[in-house]
Amino acid sequence: MLSLIWLLVCVLMVVSAWKVFVKAGKPGWAAIVPIYNAYVFLQIAGKPGWWLVLLLIPIVNLVVGIIAMLSFCKNFGKGGGFAAGMIFLPIIFYPILAFGDAAYAPVAPAQA
């Protein structure tokens, strides 16, 4: 029974990630390809591709991941609270982002 629940949760997360990628104009299949999905996530967040290397470094990846998630959510019109939900309760917040009315609208980076 527990295996079935775990399988359903995994399917929900894959479908949600697929839908979010499609909303952002990226191929949905990219959500299921390891490493490449992180690269596409960074593209959606508006971060440079070389940040993928930073995501592979322990401890550094926590900071970079949080910054990227904040930008990711911002590009869907969501704030920091939603980003915290995506980090701590992804099983709830990814489907909200995927199946809700949030639209991808990239925010231009601030000019110095």
N, CA, C and O atoms as CSV, one atom per row, in Angstrom:
chain,resi,resn,atom,element,x,y,z
A,1,MET,N,N,0.831,-1.200,0.000
A,1,MET,CA,C,0.000,0.000,0.000
A,1,MET,C,C,0.873,1.260,0.000
A,1,MET,O,O,0.613,2.216,-0.730
A,2,LEU,N,N,1.906,1.231,0.833
A,2,LEU,CA,C,2.800,2.384,0.906
A,2,LEU,C,C,3.518,2.597,-0.427
A,2,LEU,O,O,3.762,3.734,-0.830
A,3,SER,N,N,3.855,1.507,-1.105
A,3,SER,CA,C,4.516,1.599,-2.413
A,3,SER,C,C,3.603,2.266,-3.438
A,3,SER,O,O,4.059,3.059,-4.262
A,4,LEU,N,N,2.343,1.949,-3.386
A,4,LEU,CA,C,1.381,2.542,-4.310
A,4,LEU,C,C,1.251,4.050,-4.068
A,4,LEU,O,O,1.199,4.834,-5.016
A,5,ILE,N,N,1.199,4.438,-2.827
A,5,ILE,CA,C,1.119,5.868,-2.484
A,5,ILE,C,C,2.373,6.586,-2.968
A,5,ILE,O,O,2.292,7.676,-3.536
A,6,TRP,N,N,3.528,5.972,-2.742
A,6,TRP,CA,C,4.796,6.574,-3.178
A,6,TRP,C,C,4.816,6.718,-4.702
A,6,TRP,O,O,5.256,7.742,-5.224
A,7,LEU,N,N,4.344,5.701,-5.409
A,7,LEU,CA,C,4.289,5.750,-6.863
A,7,LEU,C,C,3.373,6.875,-7.338
A,7,LEU,O,O,3.713,7.592,-8.280
A,8,LEU,N,N,2.235,7.034,-6.706
A,8,LEU,CA,C,1.296,8.106,-7.079
A,8,LEU,C,C,1.903,9.488,-6.835
A,8,LEU,O,O,1.708,10.405,-7.633
A,9,VAL,N,N,2.636,9.632,-5.736
A,9,VAL,CA,C,3.298,10.910,-5.432
A,9,VAL,C,C,4.350,11.207,-6.496
A,9,VAL,O,O,4.461,12.341,-6.964
A,10,CYS,N,N,5.118,10.195,-6.875
A,10,CYS,CA,C,6.140,10.381,-7.904
A,10,CYS,C,C,5.512,10.776,-9.244
A,10,CYS,O,O,6.007,11.676,-9.923
A,11,VAL,N,N,4.440,10.113,-9.614
A,11,VAL,CA,C,3.750,10.440,-10.861
A,11,VAL,C,C,3.208,11.871,-10.807
A,11,VAL,O,O,3.321,12.611,-11.785
A,12,LEU,N,N,2.625,12.264,-9.681
A,12,LEU,CA,C,2.117,13.626,-9.519
A,12,LEU,C,C,3.234,14.652,-9.700
A,12,LEU,O,O,3.037,15.671,-10.362
A,13,MET,N,N,4.396,14.390,-9.122
A,13,MET,CA,C,5.504,15.338,-9.220
A,13,MET,C,C,6.047,15.420,-10.649
A,13,MET,O,O,6.380,16.507,-11.121
A,14,VAL,N,N,6.139,14.291,-11.333
A,14,VAL,CA,C,6.627,14.295,-12.710
A,14,VAL,C,C,5.646,15.037,-13.616
A,14,VAL,O,O,6.058,15.852,-14.441
A,15,VAL,N,N,4.369,14.761,-13.468
A,15,VAL,CA,C,3.352,15.433,-14.280
A,15,VAL,C,C,3.361,16.936,-13.991
A,15,VAL,O,O,3.243,17.745,-14.912
A,16,SER,N,N,3.497,17.308,-12.732
A,16,SER,CA,C,3.526,18.725,-12.365
A,16,SER,C,C,4.742,19.427,-12.961
A,16,SER,O,O,4.620,20.513,-13.528
A,17,ALA,N,N,5.910,18.811,-12.832
A,17,ALA,CA,C,7.125,19.415,-13.383
A,17,ALA,C,C,7.015,19.525,-14.904
A,17,ALA,O,O,7.415,20.531,-15.489
A,18,TRP,N,N,6.475,18.493,-15.534
A,18,TRP,CA,C,6.293,18.497,-16.986
A,18,TRP,C,C,5.417,19.683,-17.394
A,18,TRP,O,O,5.744,20.415,-18.328
A,19,LYS,N,N,4.309,19.862,-16.690
A,19,LYS,CA,C,3.362,20.936,-17.011
A,19,LYS,C,C,3.985,22.318,-16.780
A,19,LYS,O,O,3.758,23.239,-17.564
A,20,VAL,N,N,4.764,22.460,-15.711
A,20,VAL,CA,C,5.431,23.740,-15.425
A,20,VAL,C,C,6.425,24.061,-16.538
A,20,VAL,O,O,6.495,25.203,-16.992
A,21,PHE,N,N,7.191,23.068,-16.978
A,21,PHE,CA,C,8.151,23.301,-18.053
A,21,PHE,C,C,7.432,23.725,-19.330
A,21,PHE,O,O,7.880,24.636,-20.027
A,22,VAL,N,N,6.316,23.064,-19.634
A,22,VAL,CA,C,5.549,23.416,-20.832
A,22,VAL,C,C,4.996,24.838,-20.713
A,22,VAL,O,O,4.994,25.582,-21.693
A,23,LYS,N,N,4.527,25.220,-19.523
A,23,LYS,CA,C,4.032,26.592,-19.314
A,23,LYS,C,C,5.111,27.619,-19.612
A,23,LYS,O,O,4.827,28.719,-20.087
A,24,ALA,N,N,6.366,27.243,-19.326
A,24,ALA,CA,C,7.485,28.166,-19.533
A,24,ALA,C,C,8.021,28.095,-20.969
A,24,ALA,O,O,9.010,28.751,-21.295
A,25,GLY,N,N,7.373,27.306,-21.821
A,25,GLY,CA,C,7.806,27.228,-23.205
A,25,GLY,C,C,8.974,26.282,-23.437
A,25,GLY,O,O,9.626,26.352,-24.479
A,26,LYS,N,N,9.242,25.423,-22.507
A,26,LYS,CA,C,10.324,24.442,-22.618
A,26,LYS,C,C,9.704,23.074,-22.878
A,26,LYS,O,O,8.519,22.871,-22.612
A,27,PRO,N,N,10.490,22.137,-23.395
A,27,PRO,CA,C,9.929,20.799,-23.630
A,27,PRO,C,C,9.606,20.101,-22.314
A,27,PRO,O,O,10.419,20.108,-21.389
A,28,GLY,N,N,8.441,19.510,-22.229
A,28,GLY,CA,C,8.019,18.845,-21.006
A,28,GLY,C,C,8.885,17.660,-20.650
A,28,GLY,O,O,9.112,17.389,-19.470
A,29,TRP,N,N,9.379,16.939,-21.664
A,29,TRP,CA,C,10.207,15.764,-21.401
A,29,TRP,C,C,11.487,16.124,-20.662
A,29,TRP,O,O,12.094,15.261,-20.027
A,30,ALA,N,N,11.905,17.378,-20.731
A,30,ALA,CA,C,13.127,17.802,-20.036
A,30,ALA,C,C,12.998,17.630,-18.525
A,30,ALA,O,O,14.004,17.530,-17.824
A,31,ALA,N,N,11.782,17.596,-18.029
A,31,ALA,CA,C,11.564,17.446,-16.585
A,31,ALA,C,C,11.991,16.082,-16.065
A,31,ALA,O,O,12.226,15.926,-14.867
A,32,ILE,N,N,12.094,15.094,-16.946
A,32,ILE,CA,C,12.435,13.746,-16.484
A,32,ILE,C,C,13.865,13.336,-16.817
A,32,ILE,O,O,14.255,12.199,-16.551
A,33,VAL,N,N,14.648,14.237,-17.392
A,33,VAL,CA,C,16.035,13.924,-17.738
A,33,VAL,C,C,16.958,14.505,-16.661
A,33,VAL,O,O,17.040,15.723,-16.500
A,34,PRO,N,N,17.645,13.636,-15.934
A,34,PRO,CA,C,18.538,14.125,-14.865
A,34,PRO,C,C,19.589,15.093,-15.409
A,34,PRO,O,O,20.023,14.966,-16.554
A,35,ILE,N,N,19.986,16.034,-14.607
A,35,ILE,CA,C,20.942,17.092,-14.889
A,35,ILE,C,C,20.364,18.099,-15.891
A,35,ILE,O,O,20.377,19.303,-15.633
A,36,TYR,N,N,19.860,17.615,-17.028
A,36,TYR,CA,C,19.281,18.530,-18.007
A,36,TYR,C,C,18.087,19.268,-17.418
A,36,TYR,O,O,17.862,20.434,-17.741
A,37,ASN,N,N,17.315,18.601,-16.553
A,37,ASN,CA,C,16.166,19.279,-15.953
A,37,ASN,C,C,16.612,20.442,-15.069
A,37,ASN,O,O,15.924,21.459,-14.986
A,38,ALA,N,N,17.758,20.296,-14.412
A,38,ALA,CA,C,18.281,21.399,-13.602
A,38,ALA,C,C,18.724,22.557,-14.496
A,38,ALA,O,O,18.539,23.724,-14.153
A,39,TYR,N,N,19.312,22.220,-15.646
A,39,TYR,CA,C,19.730,23.247,-16.602
A,39,TYR,C,C,18.515,24.024,-17.122
A,39,TYR,O,O,18.537,25.253,-17.188
A,40,VAL,N,N,17.465,23.301,-17.487
A,40,VAL,CA,C,16.244,23.949,-17.979
A,40,VAL,C,C,15.595,24.760,-16.861
A,40,VAL,O,O,15.089,25.855,-17.107
A,41,PHE,N,N,15.604,24.230,-15.627
A,41,PHE,CA,C,15.089,24.969,-14.473
A,41,PHE,C,C,15.808,26.312,-14.354
A,41,PHE,O,O,15.169,27.341,-14.135
A,42,LEU,N,N,17.132,26.305,-14.498
A,42,LEU,CA,C,17.903,27.549,-14.418
A,42,LEU,C,C,17.537,28.495,-15.557
A,42,LEU,O,O,17.489,29.709,-15.356
A,43,GLN,N,N,17.281,27.961,-16.742
A,43,GLN,CA,C,16.853,28.808,-17.862
A,43,GLN,C,C,15.519,29.471,-17.545
A,43,GLN,O,O,15.337,30.665,-17.784
A,44,ILE,N,N,14.596,28.695,-17.008
A,44,ILE,CA,C,13.281,29.237,-16.659
A,44,ILE,C,C,13.427,30.310,-15.574
A,44,ILE,O,O,12.713,31.312,-15.578
A,45,ALA,N,N,14.355,30.084,-14.653
A,45,ALA,CA,C,14.599,31.041,-13.579
A,45,ALA,C,C,15.342,32.279,-14.073
A,45,ALA,O,O,15.441,33.271,-13.351
A,46,GLY,N,N,15.865,32.228,-15.297
A,46,GLY,CA,C,16.598,33.366,-15.839
A,46,GLY,C,C,18.024,33.441,-15.345
A,46,GLY,O,O,18.628,34.513,-15.358
A,47,LYS,N,N,18.567,32.332,-14.914
A,47,LYS,CA,C,19.939,32.281,-14.416
A,47,LYS,C,C,20.848,31.693,-15.489
A,47,LYS,O,O,20.386,30.931,-16.338
A,48,PRO,N,N,22.136,32.038,-15.463
A,48,PRO,CA,C,23.056,31.512,-16.477
A,48,PRO,C,C,23.250,29.998,-16.342
A,48,PRO,O,O,23.169,29.447,-15.244
A,49,GLY,N,N,23.502,29.347,-17.457
A,49,GLY,CA,C,23.666,27.903,-17.478
A,49,GLY,C,C,24.839,27.399,-16.649
A,49,GLY,O,O,24.807,26.273,-16.155
A,50,TRP,N,N,25.885,28.228,-16.490
A,50,TRP,CA,C,27.041,27.768,-15.729
A,50,TRP,C,C,26.716,27.599,-14.246
A,50,TRP,O,O,27.508,27.006,-13.513
A,51,TRP,N,N,25.565,28.110,-13.783
A,51,TRP,CA,C,25.149,27.886,-12.396
A,51,TRP,C,C,24.905,26.414,-12.126
A,51,TRP,O,O,24.869,25.993,-10.969
A,52,LEU,N,N,24.736,25.626,-13.180
A,52,LEU,CA,C,24.564,24.184,-13.015
A,52,LEU,C,C,25.759,23.592,-12.276
A,52,LEU,O,O,25.603,22.682,-11.462
A,53,VAL,N,N,26.943,24.107,-12.561
A,53,VAL,CA,C,28.149,23.643,-11.859
A,53,VAL,C,C,28.023,23.951,-10.368
A,53,VAL,O,O,28.405,23.134,-9.529
A,54,LEU,N,N,27.496,25.113,-10.041
A,54,LEU,CA,C,27.329,25.478,-8.632
A,54,LEU,C,C,26.322,24.576,-7.928
A,54,LEU,O,O,26.444,24.316,-6.731
A,55,LEU,N,N,25.333,24.103,-8.671
A,55,LEU,CA,C,24.342,23.193,-8.086
A,55,LEU,C,C,24.937,21.825,-7.767
A,55,LEU,O,O,24.327,21.043,-7.039
A,56,LEU,N,N,26.100,21.533,-8.293
A,56,LEU,CA,C,26.759,20.248,-8.036
A,56,LEU,C,C,27.727,20.305,-6.856
A,56,LEU,O,O,28.295,19.284,-6.471
A,57,ILE,N,N,27.917,21.493,-6.283
A,57,ILE,CA,C,28.848,21.664,-5.165
A,57,ILE,C,C,28.065,21.659,-3.854
A,57,ILE,O,O,27.182,22.493,-3.655
A,58,PRO,N,N,28.387,20.718,-2.957
A,58,PRO,CA,C,27.672,20.668,-1.676
A,58,PRO,C,C,27.756,21.999,-0.923
A,58,PRO,O,O,28.753,22.713,-1.030
A,59,ILE,N,N,26.746,22.318,-0.189
A,59,ILE,CA,C,26.555,23.554,0.593
A,59,ILE,C,C,26.275,24.741,-0.333
A,59,ILE,O,O,25.303,25.469,-0.135
A,60,VAL,N,N,27.121,24.932,-1.334
A,60,VAL,CA,C,26.906,26.023,-2.298
A,60,VAL,C,C,25.563,25.815,-2.998
A,60,VAL,O,O,24.840,26.772,-3.273
A,61,ASN,N,N,25.240,24.546,-3.283
A,61,ASN,CA,C,24.003,24.259,-3.990
A,61,ASN,C,C,22.764,24.696,-3.207
A,61,ASN,O,O,21.737,25.013,-3.808
A,62,LEU,N,N,22.847,24.715,-1.894
A,62,LEU,CA,C,21.704,25.169,-1.097
A,62,LEU,C,C,21.412,26.648,-1.350
A,62,LEU,O,O,20.265,27.041,-1.564
A,63,VAL,N,N,22.458,27.447,-1.321
A,63,VAL,CA,C,22.294,28.892,-1.534
A,63,VAL,C,C,21.859,29.175,-2.972
A,63,VAL,O,O,20.919,29.936,-3.205
A,64,VAL,N,N,22.541,28.563,-3.923
A,64,VAL,CA,C,22.224,28.772,-5.334
A,64,VAL,C,C,20.815,28.271,-5.635
A,64,VAL,O,O,20.074,28.914,-6.379
A,65,GLY,N,N,20.445,27.137,-5.069
A,65,GLY,CA,C,19.107,26.585,-5.282
A,65,GLY,C,C,18.008,27.498,-4.764
A,65,GLY,O,O,16.971,27.658,-5.408
A,66,ILE,N,N,18.233,28.094,-3.608
A,66,ILE,CA,C,17.241,29.019,-3.048
A,66,ILE,C,C,17.118,30.268,-3.917
A,66,ILE,O,O,16.012,30.725,-4.206
A,67,ILE,N,N,18.254,30.813,-4.330
A,67,ILE,CA,C,18.231,32.004,-5.193
A,67,ILE,C,C,17.521,31.692,-6.513
A,67,ILE,O,O,16.713,32.485,-6.996
A,68,ALA,N,N,17.835,30.525,-7.090
A,68,ALA,CA,C,17.210,30.140,-8.353
A,68,ALA,C,C,15.710,29.916,-8.169
A,68,ALA,O,O,14.919,30.296,-9.032
A,69,MET,N,N,15.314,29.303,-7.056
A,69,MET,CA,C,13.886,29.057,-6.817
A,69,MET,C,C,13.128,30.377,-6.646
A,69,MET,O,O,11.998,30.509,-7.115
A,70,LEU,N,N,13.743,31.345,-5.983
A,70,LEU,CA,C,13.114,32.661,-5.846
A,70,LEU,C,C,12.875,33.282,-7.225
A,70,LEU,O,O,11.796,33.814,-7.489
A,71,SER,N,N,13.870,33.215,-8.094
A,71,SER,CA,C,13.729,33.772,-9.448
A,71,SER,C,C,12.726,32.975,-10.263
A,71,SER,O,O,11.947,33.546,-11.026
A,72,PHE,N,N,12.743,31.649,-10.104
A,72,PHE,CA,C,11.808,30.769,-10.797
A,72,PHE,C,C,10.373,31.167,-10.471
A,72,PHE,O,O,9.545,31.342,-11.365
A,73,CYS,N,N,10.094,31.306,-9.181
A,73,CYS,CA,C,8.742,31.674,-8.745
A,73,CYS,C,C,8.383,33.090,-9.182
A,73,CYS,O,O,7.240,33.358,-9.552
A,74,LYS,N,N,9.356,33.993,-9.139
A,74,LYS,CA,C,9.121,35.372,-9.554
A,74,LYS,C,C,8.702,35.423,-11.028
A,74,LYS,O,O,7.860,36.233,-11.413
A,75,ASN,N,N,9.299,34.551,-11.843
A,75,ASN,CA,C,8.962,34.512,-13.266
A,75,ASN,C,C,7.575,33.928,-13.531
A,75,ASN,O,O,7.060,34.027,-14.646
A,76,PHE,N,N,6.981,33.332,-12.529
A,76,PHE,CA,C,5.601,32.860,-12.630
A,76,PHE,C,C,4.648,33.784,-11.860
A,76,PHE,O,O,3.480,33.450,-11.660
A,77,GLY,N,N,5.154,34.940,-11.433
A,77,GLY,CA,C,4.318,35.904,-10.743
A,77,GLY,C,C,4.082,35.581,-9.280
A,77,GLY,O,O,3.139,36.094,-8.678
A,78,LYS,N,N,4.908,34.756,-8.710
A,78,LYS,CA,C,4.765,34.367,-7.301
A,78,LYS,C,C,5.868,35.022,-6.485
A,78,LYS,O,O,6.880,35.461,-7.031
A,79,GLY,N,N,5.666,35.086,-5.174
A,79,GLY,CA,C,6.628,35.743,-4.295
A,79,GLY,C,C,7.482,34.775,-3.496
A,79,GLY,O,O,7.533,33.574,-3.762
A,80,GLY,N,N,8.149,35.349,-2.507
A,80,GLY,CA,C,9.056,34.584,-1.661
A,80,GLY,C,C,8.364,33.522,-0.833
A,80,GLY,O,O,8.932,32.455,-0.600
A,81,GLY,N,N,7.153,33.790,-0.384
A,81,GLY,CA,C,6.402,32.802,0.391
A,81,GLY,C,C,6.086,31.570,-0.436
A,81,GLY,O,O,6.161,30.444,0.056
A,82,PHE,N,N,5.735,31.786,-1.687
A,82,PHE,CA,C,5.458,30.660,-2.583
A,82,PHE,C,C,6.744,29.885,-2.849
A,82,PHE,O,O,6.731,28.656,-2.919
A,83,ALA,N,N,7.853,30.605,-2.997
A,83,ALA,CA,C,9.149,29.945,-3.200
A,83,ALA,C,C,9.500,29.079,-1.995
A,83,ALA,O,O,10.014,27.972,-2.153
A,84,ALA,N,N,9.225,29.579,-0.794
A,84,ALA,CA,C,9.471,28.773,0.412
A,84,ALA,C,C,8.607,27.516,0.393
A,84,ALA,O,O,9.057,26.442,0.792
A,85,GLY,N,N,7.376,27.649,-0.069
A,85,GLY,CA,C,6.507,26.490,-0.201
A,85,GLY,C,C,7.044,25.506,-1.219
A,85,GLY,O,O,6.973,24.295,-1.010
A,86,MET,N,N,7.583,26.012,-2.322
A,86,MET,CA,C,8.169,25.131,-3.341
A,86,MET,C,C,9.371,24.373,-2.793
A,86,MET,O,O,9.629,23.236,-3.191
A,87,ILE,N,N,10.102,24.999,-1.886
A,87,ILE,CA,C,11.285,24.363,-1.307
A,87,ILE,C,C,10.899,23.343,-0.237
A,87,ILE,O,O,11.418,22.226,-0.236
A,88,PHE,N,N,10.002,23.710,0.666
A,88,PHE,CA,C,9.692,22.862,1.828
A,88,PHE,C,C,8.496,21.929,1.636
A,88,PHE,O,O,8.424,20.888,2.290
A,89,LEU,N,N,7.563,22.279,0.759
A,89,LEU,CA,C,6.381,21.447,0.504
A,89,LEU,C,C,6.126,21.321,-1.001
A,89,LEU,O,O,5.061,21.702,-1.486
A,90,PRO,N,N,7.095,20.792,-1.732
A,90,PRO,CA,C,6.931,20.742,-3.188
A,90,PRO,C,C,5.754,19.888,-3.633
A,90,PRO,O,O,5.176,20.149,-4.688
A,91,ILE,N,N,5.386,18.882,-2.863
A,91,ILE,CA,C,4.272,18.010,-3.243
A,91,ILE,C,C,2.945,18.778,-3.312
A,91,ILE,O,O,2.009,18.345,-3.984
A,92,ILE,N,N,2.872,19.896,-2.629
A,92,ILE,CA,C,1.672,20.738,-2.653
A,92,ILE,C,C,1.837,21.893,-3.646
A,92,ILE,O,O,0.923,22.189,-4.416
A,93,PHE,N,N,2.996,22.537,-3.623
A,93,PHE,CA,C,3.168,23.774,-4.389
A,93,PHE,C,C,3.464,23.556,-5.872
A,93,PHE,O,O,3.052,24.377,-6.692
A,94,TYR,N,N,4.162,22.485,-6.248
A,94,TYR,CA,C,4.378,22.221,-7.676
A,94,TYR,C,C,3.054,22.002,-8.403
A,94,TYR,O,O,2.848,22.599,-9.459
A,95,PRO,N,N,2.141,21.166,-7.878
A,95,PRO,CA,C,0.845,21.034,-8.563
A,95,PRO,C,C,0.047,22.346,-8.603
A,95,PRO,O,O,-0.671,22.604,-9.569
A,96,ILE,N,N,0.168,23.170,-7.560
A,96,ILE,CA,C,-0.520,24.467,-7.580
A,96,ILE,C,C,0.018,25.308,-8.731
A,96,ILE,O,O,-0.752,25.929,-9.464
A,97,LEU,N,N,1.336,25.327,-8.889
A,97,LEU,CA,C,1.942,26.097,-9.973
A,97,LEU,C,C,1.584,25.495,-11.332
A,97,LEU,O,O,1.304,26.219,-12.288
A,98,ALA,N,N,1.596,24.170,-11.407
A,98,ALA,CA,C,1.347,23.487,-12.682
A,98,ALA,C,C,-0.100,23.618,-13.142
A,98,ALA,O,O,-0.355,23.913,-14.309
A,99,PHE,N,N,-1.033,23.405,-12.248
A,99,PHE,CA,C,-2.437,23.337,-12.629
A,99,PHE,C,C,-3.224,24.599,-12.294
A,99,PHE,O,O,-4.412,24.696,-12.599
A,100,GLY,N,N,-2.557,25.566,-11.664
A,100,GLY,CA,C,-3.205,26.832,-11.351
A,100,GLY,C,C,-3.156,27.780,-12.537
A,100,GLY,O,O,-2.799,27.387,-13.648
A,101,ASP,N,N,-3.515,29.027,-12.292
A,101,ASP,CA,C,-3.587,30.007,-13.378
A,101,ASP,C,C,-2.303,30.815,-13.549
A,101,ASP,O,O,-2.292,31.789,-14.301
A,102,ALA,N,N,-1.226,30.435,-12.873
A,102,ALA,CA,C,0.036,31.164,-12.989
A,102,ALA,C,C,0.560,31.055,-14.418
A,102,ALA,O,O,0.573,29.975,-15.011
A,103,ALA,N,N,0.988,32.185,-14.955
A,103,ALA,CA,C,1.536,32.222,-16.306
A,103,ALA,C,C,2.998,32.624,-16.238
A,103,ALA,O,O,3.403,33.400,-15.373
A,104,TYR,N,N,3.776,32.092,-17.151
A,104,TYR,CA,C,5.204,32.404,-17.206
A,104,TYR,C,C,5.389,33.761,-17.863
A,104,TYR,O,O,5.017,33.962,-19.019
A,105,ALA,N,N,5.959,34.674,-17.123
A,105,ALA,CA,C,6.265,36.006,-17.626
A,105,ALA,C,C,7.630,36.411,-17.059
A,105,ALA,O,O,7.704,36.986,-15.973
A,106,PRO,N,N,8.698,36.116,-17.786
A,106,PRO,CA,C,10.035,36.374,-17.253
A,106,PRO,C,C,10.228,37.825,-16.859
A,106,PRO,O,O,9.879,38.747,-17.597
A,107,VAL,N,N,10.789,38.000,-15.681
A,107,VAL,CA,C,11.096,39.337,-15.172
A,107,VAL,C,C,12.486,39.701,-15.649
A,107,VAL,O,O,13.425,38.924,-15.482
A,108,ALA,N,N,12.625,40.875,-16.240
A,108,ALA,CA,C,13.943,41.324,-16.714
A,108,ALA,C,C,14.855,41.545,-15.518
A,108,ALA,O,O,14.419,42.090,-14.505
A,109,PRO,N,N,16.118,41.131,-15.618
A,109,PRO,CA,C,17.048,41.356,-14.521
A,109,PRO,C,C,17.282,42.847,-14.295
A,109,PRO,O,O,17.281,43.639,-15.237
A,110,ALA,N,N,17.480,43.209,-13.050
A,110,ALA,CA,C,17.695,44.617,-12.694
A,110,ALA,C,C,19.009,45.109,-13.293
A,110,ALA,O,O,20.021,44.409,-13.259
A,111,GLN,N,N,18.980,46.302,-13.832
A,111,GLN,CA,C,20.189,46.896,-14.403
A,111,GLN,C,C,20.897,47.695,-13.328
A,111,GLN,O,O,20.270,48.428,-12.563
A,112,ALA,N,N,22.201,47.547,-13.279
A,112,ALA,CA,C,23.002,48.259,-12.259
A,112,ALA,C,C,23.366,49.637,-12.725
A,112,ALA,O,O,24.034,50.377,-12.003
